[in-house]
Amino acid sequence: MFSPDGKQYAFLVGSSGSQRLFYNSVEIQEFSSYSRPIFSPTGKLFFWGLKDGKVILSADGRIIPTSLAGEGAIVFSKDGSRWSAFGAELEKHKSKAIAPGEIVMFVDGVEIGKYADISYPVFSRDGKHYAFLALDAEEQMSLVVDGKVSTKFDKPKVECSFIMRAAVRGPNVHVQSSVHYLSDGDIVALVRDTNGWTVYKKGKVLNSYLQNVWGGGGYTIMKFKGFDDEASIHGRSLVIAKNAPVAAWWERPSGKSASWRVVVDGKPADSINSPNFWSAQPPVLSSDGKRIAYATHLALTEGSKTDVYVIVDGFKYGPYAHVWGIHFSDDAKHFAYAASDGSTDDSWSYYVDGKPYASKYSSVYPPVLSVDGKHVAWKARRDKKQVLAVDGEEVGTAEEVLWGPDIQESGATSWVIREGTKVLKIIATIK
């Protein structure tokens, strides 16, 4: 595993019960087993380990004992100065029902509380605040800001879909609900309240729904019996712009013939309606919040080899069999994605502003655009090898790409690759 800047690295040797962890080739303290190493945005090493039968968290060399049943999760502030860790506690109750204290939350290494369930915590852009949604034993939801309940939401007074339990111990709230800090420091959140499932922005209601549909990845769509014709939201599709207080998501208005559509701050993004939401990737907002892109089926039934389109600001690109990795350049002037033509062999190509590059691949990773969108780089797979390319020119192959591509302001693109036991850094200078 490499740090975001590619300068720090860590690796595991051995198998469970007899593992050794190396950080920049120096072996660190011995534990019975380790999780996959995690780096903060500033290159500090974090990992979960097992010592004397108990789960510990190592945070930049600081050892923190926990009461967790297994490996948890870690999130960082944008600048890496703050972090939060959370996971499921060992069960201390006999009942199968969820009980208070099941999820333990740490912020900057300090345990701040135990909750029946939570959403993933988020930090404000300046790192000064954090927020998450918490559920109590009675399934009442609250917004927690800086460790204190900011808003407590009443339980539904209407019949609506229930909270999905995707994991035995949790956390589970993040499957359908979430909270986000906007660029102006305010909050947008999807919560379960008196009106069902409601999107709040800056404390005001944008839209409410009776059904919260879950797309489990690929084309898996999980709906709730009895809510087929009710207003619905795809909870995991809620996204925000990087540098603007704008949110977007998939919704379906009520009515038997109603279709799915993408909305921005609760209003339709364009005039396009779809038979189903796209579950493989949520909508994508440009950094300034002024542009939006998403993939969708436009056929009445899924199954056609080429009925998928990329929609950018209401304009259709396609059709394709599948689409992956849509995103805008940081300056919002260009967009890129990968798409498959549905053929049996090398069916995937990369596109910038809707125009394809000639090379074909068996599988792909999301493309990377330079800040100004003038260059695009990728790693993709063909003939059991990963291929490195920049601006459509293939510059090499690798057994495995460990880090990158990373495009510098100069245009130079780099990857870290593995060939057998050798780890190499490849740099391609763009003319």
Buried (B, 14 or more C-beta within 10 A) or exposed (E): BBBBEBEBBBBBEEEEEEBEBBBEEEEBEEBBBBBEBBBBBBBBBBBBBBBEEEBBBBBEEEEBEBBBBEBBBBBBBBEBBBBBBBBBBBBEEEEEEBBBBBBBBBBEEEBBBBBBBBBBBBBBBEBEBBBBBBBBBEBBBBBBBEEEEEBEBEEBEEEBBEBBEBEEBBBBBBBBBBBBBBBEEEBBBBBBBEBBBBBBBEEEEBBBBBBBBBBEEEEEBBBBEEBEBBBBBBBBBBBBBBBBBBBBBBBBBEEEEBBBBBBBBBEBBBEBBBBBBBBBBBBBBBBBBBBBBBBBBBBEEEEBBBBBBBBBEEEBBBBBBBBBBBBBBBBBBBBBBBBBBBEEEBBBBBBBEBEBBEBBBBBBBBBBBBEBBBBBBBBBBBEEBBBBBBBBEBBBBBEEBBBBBBBBEEBBBBBBBBEEEEBEEBEBEBE
